Structures are given as C-alpha cells and as structure tokens.
Amino acid sequence: MDEKTIEKTSSYVCMVDDRKLAVLEKYLMEHGWKSEPFPPHARWKAMKDKINIVAYNSGKMTVQGRGTGEFVTFFLEPEILKEVRLGYEEILDGTADKVEREDDFTPHAGVDESGKGDFFGPLVISAVYVDAESRVKLLKIGVKDSKKIKNDRKIALLAVQIRKIVAGKFATVSIGLDSYNRLYDKIGNLNRLLAWGHARAIENILERAPECTWALSDKFGNESLIKNALMEKGRKIRMCQRTKAESDIAVAAASILARDEFVRKIHDLGKELGVLLPKGAGTIVDEAAKRIVEKFGQEKLSTVAKMHFKTASKALGLSL
C-alpha cells in the first residue's frame, strides 16, 4: 500500500467475527479510546484522534475519519483482522483478476521479464521466491504488476523493499544487446529467447532458495519451451504458466525487480552514448534511432537496440 493511498483513505468497511470484535473493543478501551453513544443495530462505538469506529450487530464494522488509512494498515489489519484488504478490495471480492486466496497460497517463485517490447535496452528476467511470511509483507507495501506503476522512482523504491523482504531470495538475468542480438540471430524466435532467460533465472533462484518446489510465469508460448530450456537441477521444479500471471504476488514482485534493472540499464546505455534512450516503441523511438545512426553510424545502433525490431530497419533505411 503506497503512502498516498494510506493518507487519502478516510473510510473503511469490513466484516469482523465476535471474537475479534471483543479483542478490538478491549484494546481500544485500554488505550484511551472513548466510548460514544452508538446508532441503532450497533454494539458499540469508539472514537479517538478524529477516527470513529462503529461495530454493528451484523458483524459489519466501519472506520471513518482522518487517520483511517494509517490505523487500518498498521494496526487493524495486521493485529486484529490478520488479513490485508485495504487497496485489494476488488481482488479479494473477485471483481478483478483472480489472485490466490491465503488458504490456497503455497510458497513458490514468480518469474517475469522487462524490456521485451522496448526497442532500446536489454531484456531482463527476474525470479523471486515468496513464502507465507514474505507474501504478507509484499502485499502490505503495495506490490503489484510493474506495468500498473508508471513512476520509475516508485519502481526503484519498491524494488529495494522487495529485495529486503525476500532476504536475498531473488535472481535477475540481464541479456545485454550484444548477447541479445547474437542469440536472436541464432535462435530466430523471441519466445525461445524468453524461455532461455526464464530458465536461467529459475536455475539461479534455486541456488538461493533450494526449498522452492514450483515456479509461475506468464504464458508467452508453448509450455514446453521453459521446461526444455531448464538444466538438470531446474528440471526438478514444477513449472507453471498462465495468462495474467502478474496478478500473482511472486510474479508481480519479479516484474518490479526486472523493470527496475531494465530502467537502470537503459539509463546507463544512454549516458554512455550521451543521448536519452526513450522506452517502448513508436514515433519518438523511431526518431531517436535515426539520430543515433546519423550521429554514430549503423554499427552503434546494435549496441543499444534490439535489431529485429522494425524500428531498426527504418533507421537503417532498409525496406520492410
């Protein structure tokens, strides 16, 4: 959960069982909360620091007022409810992409890539191993698919937190442009190249998290591609693929680490060249590619870009 969302949250509704309500009421009364007259069909009402809490007979509970987000995020959910809901209501209510319920969760590695659709910069694949404890912490800091996070600084800050939370149980494989272009010429298929990178990241994560028994990635081709690319040790792991896998917390964490590394690499490449390398593809990227060829020559383009993109042919004046 990001700080802005916490600050903006002034209303929260949840269902709480009798035991948890009793524990919460006892805690509030012991810590300076004032008991207030409560509305019909309610059990009790408490107020402190402009936060109002009303517990109803139905089990429904409302929290309102300035400071609600902080109270819910740092006390109510982790200490009383024992679940993370704030910011994940649509997912938990089934109105967004399905994510595993807590009861369904088993420790596993998530794998994702960044740079696949970017003309400039390397292809980066990351793997992150998540267990029950780190899952709760990752959800709490607001980990989600990196494509939904538009701010590079936020990506960088989340990446630092993720590395700390998973205690080194992550791996990142960066395929630089020389290797990328050479491998693509040899393999001739992006999905096979992706599978090779995913397999190397999985091999590396198994060195750091030998307890890992299965891994999940987004489905980008025949499921056998990654399995066939795995070496002897990696073949012992159960490899799963599914569409929209980024809704999985481990895959989402991997997507953030991969994007963070990609952003750093493309920035460094541009700095070495003395030009700004735009992300993605399109008109701005086409123009940047042409300027690089005009200023540095054709050979320089292959050191910063993926040469099988149509953008390369345009920049080099080749017919498509």
Secondary structure, DSSP 8 states (H G I E B T S, - for coil): --HHHHHH--EEEEE--HHHHHHHHHHHHHTT-EEE---TTEEEEEEETTEEEEEETTSEEEEESTTHHHHIIIIIIIIII-S--TT-HHHHTTSSS----TTT---EEEEEEESTT-SBS-EEEEEEEE-HHHHHHHHHTT---GGG---HHHHHHHHHHHHHHTTT-EEEEEE-HHHHHHHHHHH--HHHHHHHHHHHHHHHHHHH-TT--EEEEE--S-THHHHHH--TTGGGSEEEEETTGGGSHHHHHHHHHHHHHHHHHHHHHHHHHTS---SSSSHHHHHHHHHHHHHH-HHHHTTTB-TTSHHHHHHTT---
